[in-house]
Amino acid sequence: MDTRNEGGRMKLGRETSQKAYAKRQGRARLDWAPADAKMTARGSYMTNRSSLGRTALLGPLFGSSLKEWLLLWLLTRAEAYPRELAQELGFALRAVQKQLALLEDGGVVYSRMRGRTRLYSLNPRYPFRRELEALLRRALEALPAEERERLYVPRLRPRKPGKPLAR
């Protein structure tokens, strides 16, 4: 069966053409990509789904569900770096960097360098910090339980022997 079109070029399906493009660019085959992944211009795969359920409660208010997830993550985890946010939330790294830059320009978050890593946190000097945190906490309460649990930090070290539980 001939898979050529009228112009004599090979007909390639979307998945095959992406692999062929990566091969022409000298990149390794990326067979691990999910079925709904799209190949970027640089040959890497990006998914449009989040590892969280994407229940956007404040997305229309903030103009982006990504901004909502970034602010919720920074509220619950205190600080984070862009690659961590992109991996954990399931968004593209460039999109996360762009939204963090917009939030930093607006004074909502601030960044600092730790070695070669830029860490972002909610800005304690932001004039509406208390109101923003109250709004984010209210949105956090309205999230489904499984999404809310994903945002909280697991305990990384064991409790000191004999220390009472705080409730």
C-alpha positions as CSV (number, residue, x, y, z in Angstrom):
1,M,0.0,0.0,0.0
2,D,1.5,3.3,-1.1
3,T,1.3,6.1,1.6
4,R,2.2,9.0,-0.8
5,N,-0.1,11.9,-1.6
6,E,-0.4,13.6,-5.0
7,G,2.8,15.7,-4.5
8,G,4.9,12.5,-3.9
9,R,5.4,13.3,-0.2
10,M,4.9,10.6,2.4
11,K,1.7,10.8,4.4
12,L,2.6,10.8,8.0
13,G,0.2,10.6,11.0
14,R,0.5,13.2,13.8
15,E,2.4,10.8,16.1
16,T,4.7,9.6,13.3
17,S,5.5,13.1,12.0
18,Q,6.4,14.2,15.5
19,K,8.8,11.4,16.0
20,A,10.2,12.0,12.5
21,Y,10.7,15.7,13.4
22,A,12.5,14.8,16.6
23,K,14.7,12.3,14.7
24,R,15.6,15.0,12.1
25,Q,16.5,17.4,14.9
26,G,18.9,14.8,16.4
27,R,16.8,14.1,19.5
28,A,16.1,10.8,21.0
29,R,12.7,9.1,20.4
30,L,10.3,10.0,23.1
31,D,8.0,7.0,23.3
32,W,7.1,7.8,27.0
33,A,4.8,10.7,26.0
34,P,1.1,10.4,27.0
35,A,-1.5,10.0,24.3
36,D,-2.8,13.6,24.7
37,A,0.7,15.1,24.6
38,K,1.7,17.7,22.0
39,M,5.2,18.2,20.7
40,T,6.6,21.7,21.2
41,A,8.9,23.4,18.6
42,R,11.9,22.2,20.6
43,G,10.9,18.5,20.3
44,S,9.7,18.0,23.9
45,Y,6.3,16.9,24.9
46,M,3.7,19.0,26.8
47,T,0.4,17.9,28.1
48,N,-2.7,20.1,28.4
49,R,-3.9,18.3,31.5
50,S,-2.8,19.0,35.1
51,S,-1.9,16.4,37.6
52,L,-4.5,18.2,39.7
53,G,-8.1,18.1,38.6
54,R,-8.2,21.7,37.3
55,T,-11.2,22.8,39.4
56,A,-10.8,26.5,38.6
57,L,-12.8,28.4,41.2
58,L,-11.0,31.7,40.9
59,G,-9.7,31.3,37.3
60,P,-12.2,33.9,35.9
61,L,-11.3,36.3,38.7
62,F,-7.5,36.0,38.1
63,G,-7.8,35.7,34.4
64,S,-6.1,32.3,34.4
65,S,-6.5,29.0,36.2
66,L,-2.7,28.7,36.1
67,K,-2.5,31.8,38.3
68,E,-5.0,30.3,40.7
69,W,-3.0,27.1,41.1
70,L,0.3,29.0,41.5
71,L,-1.1,31.1,44.2
72,L,-2.8,28.2,46.0
73,W,0.5,26.2,45.8
74,L,2.5,29.2,47.2
75,L,-0.1,29.7,50.0
76,T,0.2,26.0,51.1
77,R,3.9,25.4,50.5
78,A,5.3,28.9,51.3
79,E,7.9,28.9,48.4
80,A,8.7,27.0,45.2
81,Y,10.7,27.2,42.1
82,P,9.2,27.3,38.5
83,R,10.3,23.8,37.4
84,E,8.8,22.3,40.5
85,L,5.5,24.1,39.9
86,A,5.4,23.1,36.3
87,Q,6.0,19.4,37.1
88,E,3.7,19.2,40.0
89,L,0.8,21.2,38.5
90,G,1.2,19.7,35.0
91,F,1.7,23.0,33.1
92,A,4.4,24.0,30.7
93,L,7.5,25.5,32.3
94,R,7.4,28.6,30.1
95,A,3.8,29.3,31.0
96,V,4.6,29.0,34.7
97,Q,7.6,31.4,34.3
98,K,5.5,33.9,32.4
99,Q,2.7,33.9,35.0
100,L,5.2,34.2,37.9
101,A,6.8,37.1,36.2
102,L,3.4,38.8,35.8
103,L,2.6,38.2,39.5
104,E,6.0,39.5,40.5
105,D,5.6,42.7,38.4
106,G,2.3,43.2,40.1
107,G,3.9,42.8,43.5
108,V,1.8,39.8,44.5
109,V,4.8,37.4,44.7
110,Y,8.5,38.1,45.2
111,S,11.5,36.0,44.2
112,R,14.9,35.5,45.7
113,M,17.9,33.5,44.6
114,R,19.2,30.5,46.5
115,G,22.3,29.5,44.8
116,R,21.4,29.3,41.1
117,T,17.7,28.6,41.8
118,R,15.0,31.4,41.9
119,L,12.5,30.7,44.6
120,Y,9.1,32.4,44.6
121,S,6.9,33.2,47.6
122,L,3.8,35.3,48.4
123,N,4.9,38.9,49.0
124,P,4.4,39.8,52.7
125,R,4.4,43.5,51.7
126,Y,1.6,43.2,49.2
127,P,-1.1,45.7,50.4
128,F,-4.0,43.2,49.9
129,R,-2.1,40.1,51.2
130,R,-4.5,39.3,54.0
131,E,-7.5,39.6,51.7
132,L,-5.8,37.5,49.1
133,E,-4.9,34.8,51.6
134,A,-8.4,34.8,52.9
135,L,-9.8,34.4,49.4
136,L,-7.3,31.6,48.6
137,R,-8.1,29.8,51.8
138,R,-11.8,30.0,51.1
139,A,-11.1,28.6,47.6
140,L,-9.0,25.9,49.1
141,E,-11.8,24.8,51.4
142,A,-14.2,24.6,48.4
143,L,-11.8,22.3,46.5
144,P,-12.6,18.5,46.4
145,A,-10.7,16.7,49.1
146,E,-8.3,14.8,46.8
147,E,-7.2,18.0,45.2
148,R,-6.8,19.8,48.5
149,E,-4.6,17.0,49.9
150,R,-2.3,17.2,46.9
151,L,-1.5,20.9,47.8
152,Y,-0.4,20.2,51.3
153,V,3.2,19.4,52.2
154,P,3.8,15.9,53.5
155,R,5.9,15.7,56.7
156,L,9.5,15.1,55.6
157,R,11.0,14.0,58.9
158,P,9.7,12.0,61.9
159,R,8.2,13.6,64.9
160,K,10.4,14.0,67.9
161,P,9.8,11.1,70.4
162,G,7.4,12.2,73.2
163,K,6.3,15.4,71.5
164,P,2.5,15.9,71.9
165,L,0.3,16.1,68.8
166,A,-0.9,19.7,68.1
167,R,-4.6,19.9,67.4
